[in-house]
């Protein structure tokens, strides 16, 4: 029996959503909290990393879905 849900789809959606939220918080959040991290906006950069990972997972799920049809 073949299941129709690829695990990369919900993983990509979750990482994409959380990455977008984190990156937006990094852009609009209080800049004073980054003094402890040598002035590096950690939330913004890790939000972008999570967003990119989520996008890659969604692309891989889309490619696998179109290949199996």
C-alpha positions in Angstrom: 0.0 0.0 0.0 1.5 3.3 -1.0 0.9 6.3 1.2 0.3 9.7 -0.4 2.0 11.9 2.1 5.7 12.7 1.8 7.3 13.6 5.1 9.2 16.3 3.4 6.0 18.3 2.9 5.0 18.9 6.5 8.7 19.3 7.5 9.2 21.9 4.8 6.1 23.8 5.8 7.0 23.8 9.5 10.5 25.0 8.9 9.4 27.5 6.4 6.8 29.0 8.7 9.0 29.1 11.8 11.9 30.5 9.7 9.8 33.3 8.4 8.5 34.1 11.8 12.0 34.1 13.3 13.5 36.2 10.4 10.6 38.8 10.7 11.2 39.0 14.5 14.9 39.5 13.8 14.1 42.4 11.5 11.5 44.1 13.6 12.6 43.1 17.1 14.6 45.0 19.7 18.2 45.5 18.5 19.5 45.7 22.1 19.2 42.0 22.6 22.0 41.4 20.1 24.6 43.0 22.3 25.4 39.7 23.9 26.0 38.1 20.5 28.6 40.6 19.4 25.9 42.6 17.5 25.0 39.7 15.2 21.3 39.5 14.5 21.1 35.7 15.3 17.3 35.5 14.9 17.4 37.0 11.4 20.2 34.8 10.2 18.9 31.5 11.7 15.4 32.4 10.4 16.9 32.6 6.9 18.6 29.3 7.4 15.4 27.7 8.5 13.5 29.3 5.7 16.0 28.0 3.1 15.9 24.5 4.6 12.1 24.5 4.5 12.1 25.7 0.9 14.5 22.9 0.0 12.3 20.3 1.6 9.2 21.6 -0.2 11.1 21.5 -3.5 12.3 18.0 -2.9 8.7 16.9 -2.0 7.4 18.5 -5.2 10.0 16.8 -7.3 9.3 13.4 -5.8 5.6 13.9 -6.2 5.8 14.8 -9.9 8.2 11.9 -10.5 6.0 9.2 -8.9 2.9 10.1 -11.0 
